[in-house]
Amino acid sequence: MIKREDYEFIRTLVYDYSRINLGSDKQELVSARIGKRLRALNLPSITAYCDLLRRPDGDDELSNLIDVISTNHTFFFREPAHFDFLENHVVPECTSDKSVHKRSTFRVWSSASSSGEEVYSIAILLSEIGAAKRGWQWQLEATDISTRILKRAREAIYPEESVGKVRPELIKKYFQKGVGPQDGNYRVKPDLANRVTFRHLNLLGAAYPFSEPFHVIFCRNVMIYFDRPTQEELVRRLSERLVPGGYLMVGHSESLTGIHHRLKMVKPAIYQLPA
Ligand SMILES: C[S@@+](CC[C@H](N)C(=O)[O-])C[C@H]1O[C@@H](n2cnc3c(N)ncnc32)[C@H](O)[C@@H]1O
């Protein structure tokens, strides 16, 4: 079991870097996850691991620590209400003759993208819609704090259970089925995968690297790990990156109730910046 002072050290380090709030009762989870790093580094104890993190060269290990601590669970077309809303409400609104955005490139940001399933689901949807709208331009950005998970996102190879909610005709159109050692896996076809720009980004870190605002930002199933002041700061920063009338999608288990923001709730887990 992890010693109290080691737990407090890890907890503070993780919070200061990522704002992930481990709380006071996650000792078991943290011990289990750090166990992976002890084995990889051949270290005898969590105390030895904390000593490594305290050394000047410990900075390199910090991103591995965040990697093992953060939860990356995701799958294609998770929380389908957001994809329905995107298809049936947001895109028609932004491309209607009356829209001030009609001629601008439609931009979507998957801000805690994990291994890419969320942003590739959006890519599939926009590609399908785009096929029926000649000349319509769209761009996708995807970011995450974990370099390991971003590598997986760029590889774009997924097990069968991850693509379970993708309609069979879309699997056929947008995925290559693995053979031999890749049997049972599905790879997003490069034409589609190349439409996404992945970047390493800490949502609570330095200024965001985008020069153009977004019509939609997905920030799903990450706010749950942050405390209220951090959620408030994050929603403020994301709101500043929306076009007037743009949308923020949060996870259905995450609510903005109780935090100050200037967005209007239009549906559960969907918020809009007033135009
Ligand atoms: C559970 S996944 C959510 C994936 C996807 N958005 C979904 O809803 O299925 C949470 C992701 O948030 C990332 N994350 C945690 N803290 C972060 C931070 N401060 N900045 C950016 N990403 C962060 C984690 O690395 C992880 O990949």
The ligand as a MOL file (V3000), in Angstrom:
LIG
                    3D

  0  0  0     0  0            999 V3000
M  V30 BEGIN CTAB
M  V30 COUNTS 27 29 0 0 0
M  V30 BEGIN ATOM
M  V30 1 C -12.2320 9.2320 -20.5090 0
M  V30 2 S -11.2710 9.9750 -21.7530 0 CHG=1
M  V30 3 C -12.5430 10.7960 -22.7110 0
M  V30 4 C -12.4640 10.4610 -24.1890 0
M  V30 5 C -13.6050 11.0150 -25.0350 0
M  V30 6 N -13.6790 12.4470 -24.9300 0
M  V30 7 C -14.9250 10.3830 -24.6590 0
M  V30 8 O -15.7760 11.0540 -24.0930 0
M  V30 9 O -15.1080 9.1810 -24.9390 0 CHG=-1
M  V30 10 C -10.5190 11.3530 -20.8740 0
M  V30 11 C -9.2880 11.9040 -21.5690 0
M  V30 12 O -8.9610 13.1730 -20.9900 0
M  V30 13 C -7.5550 13.3180 -21.0300 0
M  V30 14 N -7.1530 14.3810 -20.0860 0
M  V30 15 C -7.1140 14.3250 -18.7270 0
M  V30 16 N -6.6690 15.5000 -18.2330 0
M  V30 17 C -6.4350 16.3140 -19.2910 0
M  V30 18 C -5.9660 17.6580 -19.4260 0
M  V30 19 N -5.6450 18.4020 -18.3540 0
M  V30 20 N -5.8250 18.1630 -20.6770 0
M  V30 21 C -6.1480 17.4020 -21.7770 0
M  V30 22 N -6.5970 16.1370 -21.7050 0
M  V30 23 C -6.7460 15.6000 -20.4820 0
M  V30 24 C -7.0460 11.9290 -20.6760 0
M  V30 25 O -5.7140 11.7220 -21.1040 0
M  V30 26 C -8.0600 11.0240 -21.4040 0
M  V30 27 O -7.5870 10.6140 -22.6630 0
M  V30 END ATOM
M  V30 BEGIN BOND
M  V30 1 1 1 2
M  V30 2 1 2 3
M  V30 3 1 2 10
M  V30 4 1 3 4
M  V30 5 1 4 5
M  V30 6 1 5 6
M  V30 7 1 5 7
M  V30 8 2 7 8
M  V30 9 1 7 9
M  V30 10 1 10 11
M  V30 11 1 11 12
M  V30 12 1 11 26
M  V30 13 1 12 13
M  V30 14 1 13 14
M  V30 15 1 13 24
M  V30 16 1 14 15
M  V30 17 1 14 23
M  V30 18 2 15 16
M  V30 19 1 16 17
M  V30 20 1 17 18
M  V30 21 2 17 23
M  V30 22 1 18 19
M  V30 23 2 18 20
M  V30 24 1 20 21
M  V30 25 2 21 22
M  V30 26 1 22 23
M  V30 27 1 24 25
M  V30 28 1 24 26
M  V30 29 1 26 27
M  V30 END BOND
M  V30 END CTAB
M  END
